[in-house]
Amino acid sequence: MAVACAWLAVPGWAMADACAESPGLSLLAARALQFPVDGIQPRAVRDTFDEGRPGHRHEALDIMAPRGTPVRAVDDGKLVKLFDSKPGGLTVYQFDPASQLAYYYAHLDRYAEGLREGAQLRRGDLIGYVGTTGNAAPDAPHLHFAVFLLGPEKQWWKGEALNPYCAWRAAR
């Protein structure tokens, strides 16, 4: 089940009452997420969260950028999985410090040197580079970025999709 967009409490950004209605969005609002792709302005990103994909909703943001653009951790937390999958290509799964949220970075061209599962990441740490691995079109490099509210099992691949778009839409 996906949660609709709402303003999040990121420093310098407004928050609407809608966040209080969703435990997942309230939790996300408490995190000061960094924008993950160097050199891209949040206002330049289109909300692709609710777009259709073959057989499912997208439930992520596609952040277009030149191949090789640095991708950074949006928050502090543990890197729980490096994974090469057919749809996502080279991916990173990161949990927030309380293991309540999972951040998913996909279609990476390559990982940052020395990146490893179990590493403690700091907000802004280099994790990889924009690419087109997996099912991404080879002529459309981008970061596929998703946020999930984790269930009690803390499964890195499963959770309630949350839309971070509005947190970055009107960056000052």
Sequence and secondary structure as in RCSB ss.txt:
>XXXX:A:sequence
MAVACAWLAVPGWAMADACAESPGLSLLAARALQFPVDGIQPRAVRDTFDEGRPGHRHEALDIMAPRGTPVRAVD
DGKLVKLFDSKPGGLTVYQFDPASQLAYYYAHLDRYAEGLREGAQLRRGDLIGYVGTTGNAAPDAPHLHFAVFLL
GPEKQWWKGEALNPYCAWRAAR
>XXXX:A:secstr
  B       TTS   GGGGG HHHHHHHTS    SBTT  GGG    TT EETTEE  SEEEE  TT EEE SS
SEEEEEEEEETTTEEEEEEE TTS EEEEEEEEEEE TT  TT EE TT EEEEEB  TTS TT  EEEEEEEE 
 TT  TT  EEE  HHHHHT  
